[in-house]
Amino acid sequence: MRLLHRLALVVPVSLTLAAANGAAQSSSQPPAKAAKPAAMDHGTMDHGKMDHAAMHAEHMKQQGKGDAAWKALDAYHALMMATWHPAKDKGDLAPTRAQIGAMVTAAKAVASSKAPATCATPAMAGAQAGLVGETEKVAALVSAKADDAALKAAMKTLHDRFEVLEEGCNTGMKH
């Protein structure tokens, strides 16, 4: 009889503990997702330190356009980012002065490269060919040791020419 009495006490306690444990497990919520980061403040970003070519390649891959990449334009884009943003954001033209030779070479590579089929339009061909001349204008100002205001204005014009290519090819990369 004592055994039955003990079992009568043990079984309900065990069942109660098991039920409580199961309820605790089923009511536990999945881990909270990390909060999304606040919107990026593009005014304080250091665009010169970003790997834009890698970002562009990843974007093209996600868009299913991996084969349509325009490697020459990507290379020019990396140089544009490293020179234009310091000039525009901080008035720092040292990167432009240091990289202008590479920019001229990259502009010539863009001009002689074949644009992806999705980008091959007459307007794009004109912008593609004109990129060399605009880049060489900046190079001439650097060679002539032009003042910062003139060089920055020429970089703005060059950047605007480049954006025609960037937007016309719908790469999805904005800077």
C-alpha positions in Angstrom: 0.0 0.0 0.0 2.8 2.4 0.8 4.3 1.6 -2.5 1.1 2.5 -4.3 0.9 5.7 -2.2 4.4 6.7 -3.2 3.8 5.9 -6.8 0.6 8.0 -6.7 2.7 11.0 -5.5 5.6 10.5 -7.8 3.7 10.0 -11.1 1.7 13.2 -10.9 4.8 15.2 -9.9 6.8 13.7 -12.8 4.0 14.4 -15.2 3.7 17.9 -13.9 7.4 18.5 -14.3 7.4 17.0 -17.8 4.4 19.2 -18.8 6.1 22.3 -17.4 9.3 21.5 -19.3 7.4 20.8 -22.5 5.4 24.1 -22.1 8.7 26.0 -21.5 10.2 24.5 -24.7 7.1 25.1 -26.9 6.6 28.7 -25.6 10.2 29.6 -26.1 10.5 32.0 -28.9 13.0 31.8 -31.7 16.0 34.1 -31.2 15.2 37.6 -32.2 16.6 38.7 -35.5 19.3 41.3 -35.4 17.9 44.8 -36.0 18.5 46.1 -39.4 21.3 48.7 -39.4 20.2 52.3 -39.7 20.2 53.8 -43.1 23.7 54.4 -44.4 24.9 58.0 -44.2 26.4 58.4 -47.6 27.8 61.8 -46.5 30.2 60.3 -44.1 31.2 57.1 -46.0 34.7 56.8 -47.2 34.0 55.7 -50.8 37.7 55.5 -51.6 38.1 52.6 -49.2 35.2 50.6 -50.6 35.7 47.7 -53.0 33.3 48.8 -55.6 34.4 46.3 -58.2 33.6 43.5 -55.8 30.3 45.1 -54.9 29.4 45.5 -58.6 30.4 41.9 -59.4 28.2 40.6 -56.6 25.3 42.8 -57.8 25.7 41.5 -61.3 25.8 37.9 -60.0 22.6 38.4 -58.0 20.9 39.9 -61.1 21.9 36.9 -63.2 24.1 39.1 -65.4 27.5 37.6 -64.5 28.4 37.1 -68.1 27.4 40.7 -69.0 30.0 42.3 -66.7 32.0 45.1 -68.3 35.3 44.6 -66.7 36.9 47.7 -68.3 34.1 49.9 -67.0 34.4 48.2 -63.5 38.1 49.0 -63.4 37.5 52.7 -64.4 34.7 52.8 -61.8 37.1 51.8 -59.1 39.5 54.6 -60.1 36.6 57.1 -60.3 35.4 56.2 -56.9 38.9 56.6 -55.4 39.4 60.1 -57.0 36.0 61.7 -57.3 34.7 61.3 -53.8 37.7 62.7 -52.0 37.6 65.6 -54.4 33.8 66.2 -54.1 33.5 65.4 -50.3 36.7 66.8 -48.9 38.2 69.0 -51.6 41.1 66.5 -51.6 42.6 66.3 -55.1 45.7 64.4 -54.2 44.2 61.1 -55.2 43.2 62.6 -58.6 46.7 63.9 -59.2 48.2 60.6 -58.2 45.8 58.3 -60.2 45.2 60.3 -63.4 47.7 58.2 -65.4 45.9 55.0 -64.4 42.6 56.7 -65.2 43.7 57.6 -68.7 44.8 54.0 -69.3 41.6 52.7 -67.9 39.5 55.1 -70.1 41.3 53.9 -73.2 40.5 50.3 -72.1 36.8 51.2 -71.8 36.9 52.9 -75.2 38.4 49.9 -76.9 36.4 47.3 -75.0 33.2 45.7 -76.2 30.2 46.8 -74.1 27.8 44.0 -73.0 24.9 43.5 -75.4 22.5 45.1 -72.9 24.6 48.3 -73.0 25.3 48.5 -76.7 23.4 51.6 -77.8 24.6 54.5 -80.0 24.4 56.9 -77.0 26.5 54.5 -74.9 29.0 54.2 -77.8 29.4 58.0 -77.8 29.8 58.2 -74.1 32.3 55.3 -74.2 34.4 57.0 -76.8 34.1 60.4 -75.1 35.4 59.1 -71.8 39.0 59.2 -73.1 38.9 62.9 -74.1 37.3 64.0 -70.8 39.9 61.9 -68.8 42.7 63.4 -70.9 41.4 66.9 -70.1 41.8 66.2 -66.4 45.3 64.8 -67.1 46.3 67.9 -68.9 45.2 70.0 -66.0 47.2 67.9 -63.6 50.2 68.2 -65.9 49.8 72.0 -66.0 49.5 72.0 -62.2 46.1 73.7 -62.4 44.5 75.0 -59.2 42.2 72.8 -57.2 39.0 74.6 -58.3 39.7 74.1 -62.0 40.7 70.4 -61.4 37.6 69.8 -59.3 35.4 71.3 -62.0 37.0 69.1 -64.6 36.5 66.0 -62.4 32.8 66.9 -62.0 32.5 67.0 -65.8 34.4 63.7 -66.1 32.2 62.1 -63.4 29.1 63.2 -65.2 30.4 61.6 -68.4 31.2 58.4 -66.5 27.7 58.4 -65.0 26.2 58.3 -68.5 28.0 55.0 -69.0 27.2 53.7 -65.5 23.5 54.5 -65.8 23.1 53.6 -69.4 24.5 50.2 -68.7 22.1 49.9 -65.8 24.7 48.3 -63.6 22.8 49.0 -60.4 25.9 50.5 -58.8 25.4 54.1 -57.6 28.1 56.1 -55.9 
